Amino acid sequence: MPTSQLTDPITSLLPPELITEIFQLCIPVLTQNHVYNGSNPHTTMEGPVLLCRVSRSWKDFVYSCPILWTNICVHRSSSLENVNELSAWLARSVNLPLAVCISLNLLDHIDAFTMLFNHPARIRSLKFLNPAGKDVTWDFTSSPFTRLDTFAIESLSTLVPLPNLSAMVSAIILTAPHLYSIKWDFDDDSDPLITIGSQLKELDFATFVADDRTYNVLRACPKLVKLSVRYRSHSDPTGSGDVLLADLQILHSSNFAMRGVVAPKLRRFAFKGYSDWIPDDLQSFIGHSPQLDDLDLDLILYLADDLIYMMPHLTTISQLKIAVRTPDPILLANEMFKTLTCHRDGETGSCPLPNLRHLDLHIDFLNTTPFMIGSDLSMSMLESRCRPHTLANLDGVIMSPLESFRFLGAGIITHEAKQRLQSLQAWGLSVLITTPLRST
């Protein structure tokens, strides 16, 4: 068939709305979680240009679809650092809200910055990556960021930041009445967060310094629903105090054990850190979170008791994921399986973590002897939580059956243990052991 008679199977057969959705999937939306990878010559924000190169019909469609031009990433290898290209890109997006990521030196690209900041009311999402350059000031009071709802700033300590960067950030976010989400990876003055904290629903806060500043920020953000706090140091935070986060539902914390923080509506909690100073703080925090359902712990333990001590208090947990590095992993694994085993004596018994449905264990054995994953302790624990006749009332507590078990770590399994695992799977348990096992 002659080339002139060929039809494009996408643009000629599919409705425009569906084509737009497909093309949008090819151009990742610029969010706080996307970080430009300088080793990739085709940044995600060049997506519309790449689509235009497929065929004439694709090019015509992309140029006629403004929403495909609303994600703007200006960095050192992007064509958008050229003001003419940037102006054309802005024109193609018409007046739709923009998602903007900036990773440039202001000293060398002041014209590009000025062009973007001449349209503050169009910017819906704004992200700064390692902003640096000369001392430049913008006045946004007369043209505020009225559509801005998410803001992120990530600054590497090895770079020399803008002299007035904190003032510029303040000028931006203080003119954004609809701002609800901030990522603050910027070890500088946090006063802007405190000033607008009452309107935030989501906050990702990272700092090199473990002091009262974190608590001051949290007190200023009482309406948070989602929170991430990351300390880059492994020292015990020196700050403390009573903080009520009444609406918080999702929390990710690194080296911050939430001492003195209360979150009564918390549903998911992910924690990563050392255990030499966290057990009491974590237990207290979890104890004040009666709706906690999903717990993810990534710990470096010096004593197995640090974790075992917490287990009986996790009564509301239905999903438990634990990754552990410890000097004595076999002792920890054995103690954990003992603690999680349900005991039945006639019509009575005991059931730790009665709501547990999903258990995920990653125990780093390093150079120690492989753990006997098929040991009687582990099999007895699984059987006690899965057998039909055990899913009854134990001391007034209705036990939920264990639905899935995942184990990551060196292990040895016997033929008998394989047969017991098959029985457990027949009872409905999903088993996933993701490391090579040596059979005996």
C-alpha positions as CSV (number, residue, x, y, z in Angstrom):
1,M,0.0,0.0,0.0
2,P,1.4,3.5,-0.8
3,T,2.6,5.5,2.1
4,S,0.1,8.2,1.4
5,Q,-2.8,5.8,1.9
6,L,-1.6,4.7,5.4
7,T,-3.7,5.9,8.3
8,D,-2.5,6.4,11.9
9,P,-4.3,3.7,14.0
10,I,-4.3,6.1,17.0
11,T,-5.3,9.5,15.7
12,S,-7.7,8.2,13.1
13,L,-9.6,5.6,15.1
14,L,-9.6,6.7,18.8
15,P,-11.6,9.6,20.2
16,P,-9.5,12.7,21.1
17,E,-10.3,12.4,24.8
18,L,-8.8,8.9,24.9
19,I,-5.7,9.9,22.9
20,T,-5.1,12.8,25.3
21,E,-5.2,10.4,28.3
22,I,-2.8,8.0,26.6
23,F,-0.3,10.8,25.7
24,Q,-0.6,12.2,29.2
25,L,0.6,8.8,30.6
26,C,3.6,9.2,28.4
27,I,4.4,12.6,30.0
28,P,4.8,11.9,33.8
29,V,3.0,14.6,35.7
30,L,5.5,16.9,37.5
31,T,5.0,16.2,41.2
32,Q,7.1,16.5,44.3
33,N,8.2,12.9,43.9
34,H,9.8,13.4,40.4
35,V,13.4,14.4,40.5
36,Y,15.2,15.1,37.3
37,N,17.9,12.6,36.4
38,G,20.8,14.5,34.9
39,S,22.2,11.4,33.2
40,N,19.1,11.0,31.1
41,P,19.3,13.2,27.9
42,H,15.5,12.9,27.4
43,T,14.0,14.4,30.5
44,T,10.3,13.6,31.1
45,M,9.4,17.2,30.5
46,E,10.5,16.8,26.8
47,G,7.7,14.3,26.3
48,P,5.6,16.4,24.0
49,V,8.5,17.1,21.7
50,L,9.4,13.4,21.5
51,L,5.7,12.6,20.7
52,C,5.8,15.1,17.9
53,R,8.6,13.2,16.2
54,V,6.6,10.0,15.7
55,S,4.5,11.2,12.8
56,R,2.9,14.3,11.3
57,S,-0.6,13.3,12.6
58,W,0.8,12.9,16.1
59,K,2.6,16.3,15.9
60,D,-0.6,18.0,14.7
61,F,-2.6,16.4,17.6
62,V,0.0,17.3,20.3
63,Y,0.3,20.9,19.1
64,S,-3.5,21.2,19.3
65,C,-3.7,19.8,22.8
66,P,-2.7,22.5,25.4
67,I,-2.8,20.2,28.4
68,L,0.2,18.3,27.1
69,W,2.3,21.4,27.4
70,T,1.5,22.2,31.1
71,N,4.5,20.4,32.6
72,I,7.6,22.6,32.5
73,C,11.0,21.5,33.7
74,V,13.8,24.0,33.2
75,H,17.3,22.6,33.8
76,R,20.8,22.8,32.4
77,S,20.3,20.4,29.5
78,S,16.7,21.4,28.6
79,S,15.8,23.4,25.6
80,L,13.5,25.4,27.9
81,E,16.4,27.3,29.3
82,N,16.2,29.2,26.0
83,V,13.7,32.0,26.5
84,N,12.3,31.6,23.0
85,E,11.6,27.9,23.5
86,L,10.1,28.6,26.9
87,S,7.9,31.3,25.5
88,A,6.6,29.0,22.7
89,W,5.9,26.2,25.3
90,L,3.9,28.7,27.5
91,A,1.9,29.8,24.4
92,R,1.0,26.2,23.5
93,S,-0.3,25.6,27.1
94,V,-2.7,28.5,26.6
95,N,-3.9,29.6,30.1
96,L,-4.0,26.2,31.7
97,P,-2.5,25.7,35.2
98,L,1.2,24.8,35.1
99,A,3.5,22.3,37.0
100,V,6.9,23.9,37.1
101,C,10.3,22.4,38.1
102,I,13.3,24.7,38.2
103,S,16.9,23.4,38.4
104,L,19.1,26.2,37.2
105,N,21.6,28.8,38.3
106,L,19.8,32.1,38.5
107,L,23.0,33.9,37.6
108,D,23.0,32.3,34.1
109,H,19.3,32.0,33.4
110,I,17.7,35.0,34.9
111,D,15.6,35.6,31.7
112,A,14.0,32.1,32.0
113,F,13.2,32.7,35.7
114,T,11.7,36.1,35.0
115,M,9.5,34.7,32.2
116,L,8.1,32.0,34.4
117,F,7.6,34.3,37.4
118,N,5.7,36.7,35.2
119,H,2.9,34.1,35.3
120,P,2.6,33.3,39.0
121,A,-1.2,32.9,38.9
122,R,-0.9,30.0,36.4
123,I,1.5,27.9,38.5
124,R,-0.3,25.1,40.2
125,S,2.8,23.1,41.3
126,L,6.3,24.6,41.9
127,K,9.5,22.7,42.6
128,F,13.1,24.1,43.2
129,L,16.0,21.7,42.8
130,N,19.2,23.1,44.3
131,P,18.5,26.7,43.6
132,A,21.7,28.8,43.5
133,G,22.9,32.0,41.9
134,K,23.0,35.7,42.6
135,D,20.8,37.8,44.9
136,V,17.6,38.3,43.0
137,T,14.4,39.5,44.5
138,W,10.8,39.2,43.1
139,D,7.8,41.0,44.5
140,F,4.7,38.7,44.2
141,T,2.3,40.9,46.3
142,S,0.7,42.4,43.2
143,S,0.5,39.1,41.3
144,P,0.2,36.2,43.8
145,F,0.3,32.5,43.3
146,T,-3.4,32.1,43.5
147,R,-3.5,28.5,42.0
148,L,-0.4,27.1,43.8
149,D,-1.3,24.0,45.8
150,T,2.0,22.1,46.0
151,F,5.4,23.5,46.6
152,A,8.8,21.7,47.0
153,I,12.3,22.8,47.6
154,E,15.4,20.5,47.7
155,S,18.7,22.1,48.3
156,L,22.0,20.2,48.6
157,S,24.3,21.5,51.4
158,T,27.3,21.4,49.1
159,L,25.9,24.1,46.9
160,V,25.9,27.8,47.7
161,P,22.3,28.8,47.9
162,L,20.7,32.1,46.9
163,P,21.6,34.7,49.6
164,N,17.9,35.6,49.9
165,L,16.4,32.2,49.1
166,S,14.5,32.0,52.3
167,A,12.9,35.4,51.7
168,M,12.0,34.4,48.1
169,V,10.4,31.2,49.3
170,S,8.4,33.1,51.9
171,A,7.3,35.6,49.3
172,I,6.0,32.7,47.1
173,I,4.2,30.6,49.7
174,L,2.7,33.5,51.6
175,T,0.9,34.6,48.5
176,A,-0.6,31.1,47.9
177,P,-4.0,30.9,49.6
178,H,-4.7,27.4,48.3
179,L,-1.3,25.8,49.1
180,Y,-1.8,22.6,51.0
181,S,1.3,20.5,50.4
182,I,5.0,21.3,50.9
183,K,8.2,19.4,50.6
184,W,10.9,21.2,52.6
185,D,14.3,19.6,52.1
186,F,16.1,22.8,52.9
187,D,18.3,23.3,56.0
188,D,17.5,26.9,56.5
189,D,15.1,29.1,58.3
190,S,11.8,27.2,58.7
191,D,9.7,30.3,59.7
192,P,7.8,30.3,56.4
193,L,6.4,26.8,57.3
194,I,5.4,28.1,60.7
195,T,3.7,31.1,59.2
196,I,1.4,29.2,56.8
197,G,1.3,25.9,58.7
198,S,-2.4,26.2,59.6
199,Q,-3.4,25.7,56.0
200,L,-1.2,22.6,55.2
201,K,-2.6,19.1,54.8
202,E,0.6,17.4,53.7
203,L,4.2,18.1,54.8
204,D,7.5,16.4,53.9
205,F,10.1,17.9,56.3
206,A,13.8,17.1,56.2
207,T,16.6,18.6,58.3
208,F,20.2,18.1,59.4
209,V,19.5,19.4,62.9
210,A,17.5,17.4,65.5
211,D,16.2,20.2,67.7
212,D,13.1,22.1,68.8
213,R,12.6,23.4,65.3
214,T,10.8,20.3,64.2
215,Y,8.3,20.5,67.1
216,N,7.7,24.2,66.4
217,V,6.9,23.3,62.8
218,L,4.5,20.5,63.8
219,R,2.7,22.7,66.4
220,A,2.1,25.2,63.6
221,C,0.6,22.5,61.3
222,P,-2.4,21.1,63.3
223,K,-4.4,20.1,60.2
224,L,-1.9,17.7,58.7
225,V,-3.3,14.5,57.2
226,K,0.0,13.2,55.7
227,L,3.5,13.8,57.3
228,S,7.0,12.8,56.6
229,V,9.8,13.8,59.0
230,R,13.4,12.9,58.2
231,Y,16.5,13.6,60.3
232,R,19.7,13.0,58.4
233,S,21.7,12.5,61.7
234,H,21.3,9.4,63.9
235,S,21.5,11.3,67.2
236,D,18.6,11.5,69.6
237,P,16.5,14.6,68.9
238,T,16.9,17.1,71.7
239,G,13.5,18.7,71.3
240,S,10.3,17.5,73.0
241,G,6.9,18.7,73.8
242,D,3.2,18.0,73.5
243,V,2.0,18.1,69.9
244,L,-1.5,17.1,68.9
245,L,-2.0,16.2,65.2
246,A,-5.7,15.4,65.4
247,D,-6.2,14.7,61.7
248,L,-3.0,12.9,60.9
249,Q,-3.6,9.6,59.1
250,I,-0.3,8.8,57.3
251,L,3.2,9.2,58.9
252,H,6.7,8.4,57.6
253,S,9.5,9.1,60.0
254,S,13.3,8.7,59.8
255,N,15.3,8.9,63.1
256,F,12.5,10.8,64.8
257,A,10.5,8.7,67.3
258,M,7.7,11.3,67.6
259,R,8.4,11.9,71.3
260,G,5.5,13.8,72.8
261,V,3.4,13.7,69.6
262,V,-0.2,12.4,69.7
263,A,-2.0,11.4,66.5
264,P,-5.4,9.7,67.5
265,K,-6.5,9.1,63.8
266,L,-3.2,7.7,62.5
267,R,-3.8,4.7,60.2
268,R,-0.3,4.1,58.7
269,F,3.1,4.5,60.3
270,A,6.4,3.8,58.7
271,F,9.5,4.3,60.8
272,K,13.2,3.9,60.1
273,G,15.9,4.3,62.7
274,Y,18.2,3.1,65.4
275,S,16.8,1.4,68.5
276,D,19.2,2.6,71.2
277,W,16.9,5.5,72.1
278,I,13.5,4.7,70.4
279,P,11.6,1.8,72.2
280,D,9.9,3.8,74.9
281,D,9.1,6.8,72.6
282,L,7.7,4.5,69.8
283,Q,5.6,2.5,72.2
284,S,4.2,5.6,73.7
285,F,3.4,7.1,70.3
286,I,1.8,3.9,69.1
287,G,-0.2,3.6,72.3
288,H,-1.8,7.0,71.6
289,S,-2.8,5.9,68.1
290,P,-5.9,3.7,68.6
291,Q,-6.7,3.5,64.9
292,L,-3.3,2.4,63.7
293,D,-3.7,-0.4,61.2
294,D,-0.5,-0.5,59.1
295,L,2.9,-0.5,60.7
296,D,6.2,-0.6,58.8
297,L,9.4,-0.7,60.9
298,D,13.0,-0.6,59.5
299,L,15.3,-0.9,62.4
300,I,18.9,-1.4,63.5
301,L,18.6,-3.3,66.8
302,Y,21.3,-3.9,69.4
303,L,19.0,-6.0,71.6
304,A,16.2,-8.3,70.4
305,D,14.2,-7.2,73.5
306,D,13.8,-3.7,72.0
307,L,11.4,-5.0,69.4
308,I,9.9,-7.9,71.3
309,Y,9.0,-5.5,74.1
310,M,6.8,-3.6,71.7
311,M,4.9,-6.5,70.1
312,P,2.1,-7.1,72.7
313,H,1.1,-3.4,72.4
314,L,0.3,-3.6,68.6
315,T,-3.2,-4.8,69.2
316,T,-4.8,-2.8,66.4
317,I,-2.3,-3.7,63.7
318,S,-3.6,-5.7,60.6
319,Q,-0.5,-5.2,58.4
320,L,2.9,-5.5,59.9
321,K,6.2,-5.2,58.0
322,I,9.5,-5.4,59.9
323,A,13.0,-5.1,58.4
324,V,15.7,-5.7,61.0
325,R,19.5,-5.6,61.1
326,T,20.8,-7.0,64.4
327,P,23.9,-8.7,65.8
328,D,21.8,-11.8,66.8
329,P,19.2,-12.3,64.0
330,I,18.5,-15.9,64.9
331,L,17.6,-15.0,68.5
332,L,15.4,-12.2,67.3
333,A,13.6,-14.4,64.7
334,N,12.9,-17.1,67.3
335,E,11.7,-14.7,69.9
336,M,9.5,-12.9,67.3
337,F,7.8,-16.2,66.3
338,K,7.3,-17.2,69.9
339,T,5.7,-13.8,70.7
340,L,3.3,-14.0,67.7
341,T,2.2,-17.5,68.4
342,C,-1.4,-17.9,69.6
343,H,-2.0,-20.3,72.4
344,R,-5.2,-22.2,73.0
345,D,-6.2,-24.2,76.1
346,G,-9.7,-25.5,75.7
347,E,-12.0,-22.5,75.5
348,T,-9.4,-20.1,76.7
349,G,-6.0,-18.9,75.4
350,S,-4.1,-15.8,74.3
351,C,-3.7,-14.1,71.0
352,P,-1.1,-11.3,70.5
353,L,-1.9,-9.0,67.6
354,P,-5.4,-10.4,67.2
355,N,-6.1,-8.3,64.1
356,L,-3.0,-9.3,62.2
357,R,-3.7,-10.4,58.6
358,H,-0.5,-9.6,56.7
359,L,3.0,-10.3,58.0
360,D,6.2,-9.3,56.2
361,L,9.6,-10.0,57.7
362,H,13.0,-9.1,56.4
363,I,15.8,-10.2,58.7
364,D,19.3,-9.4,57.7
365,F,21.5,-12.4,58.7
366,L,24.7,-10.9,57.3
367,N,27.4,-13.5,57.7
368,T,25.6,-15.6,60.4
369,T,24.3,-19.1,60.1
370,P,21.1,-19.2,57.9
371,F,17.9,-19.2,59.9
372,M,15.8,-22.4,59.9
373,I,12.7,-20.7,58.3
374,G,11.0,-24.1,58.4
375,S,11.6,-24.6,62.1
376,D,8.9,-25.8,64.4
377,L,8.7,-22.3,66.0
378,S,7.9,-20.6,62.7
379,M,5.5,-23.3,61.5
380,S,3.7,-23.4,64.8
381,M,3.2,-19.6,64.7
382,L,1.8,-19.8,61.2
383,E,-0.5,-22.7,62.0
384,S,-1.7,-21.1,65.2
385,R,-2.9,-18.1,63.2
386,C,-4.4,-20.0,60.2
387,R,-6.0,-23.2,61.4
388,P,-9.8,-23.0,61.1
389,H,-10.4,-24.3,64.6
390,T,-8.2,-21.6,66.2
391,L,-10.1,-18.7,64.6
392,A,-12.4,-18.5,67.6
393,N,-12.9,-16.3,70.6
394,L,-9.8,-16.3,72.8
395,D,-10.3,-14.5,76.2
396,G,-13.0,-12.3,74.7
397,V,-10.9,-11.4,71.6
398,I,-12.0,-12.4,68.1
399,M,-8.9,-13.4,66.2
400,S,-8.5,-12.5,62.5
401,P,-6.9,-15.2,60.3
402,L,-3.5,-14.6,58.9
403,E,-3.9,-14.1,55.1
404,S,-0.3,-13.6,53.9
405,F,3.2,-14.2,55.1
406,R,6.4,-13.0,53.3
407,F,9.9,-13.8,54.5
408,L,13.1,-12.3,53.2
409,G,16.4,-13.6,54.6
410,A,18.7,-16.6,54.3
411,G,16.9,-19.7,55.3
412,I,16.9,-23.5,55.4
413,I,13.8,-25.5,54.9
414,T,13.1,-29.2,55.6
415,H,10.8,-31.6,53.7
416,E,8.5,-31.7,56.6
417,A,8.3,-27.9,56.7
418,K,7.4,-27.9,53.0
419,Q,4.5,-30.2,53.7
420,R,3.3,-28.0,56.5
421,L,3.5,-24.9,54.3
422,Q,1.4,-26.7,51.7
423,S,-1.3,-27.3,54.3
424,L,-1.2,-23.7,55.3
425,Q,-1.7,-22.6,51.7
426,A,-4.6,-25.0,51.5
427,W,-6.2,-23.2,54.4
428,G,-5.9,-19.9,52.5
429,L,-2.5,-18.5,53.6
430,S,-0.5,-16.8,50.8
431,V,3.2,-17.6,51.4
432,L,6.1,-15.8,49.7
433,I,9.7,-16.6,50.6
434,T,11.8,-14.5,48.4
435,T,15.3,-15.8,49.1
436,P,16.9,-19.0,47.8
437,L,16.3,-21.8,50.3
438,R,18.5,-24.8,51.0
439,S,16.4,-27.9,51.4
440,T,17.3,-30.7,53.9
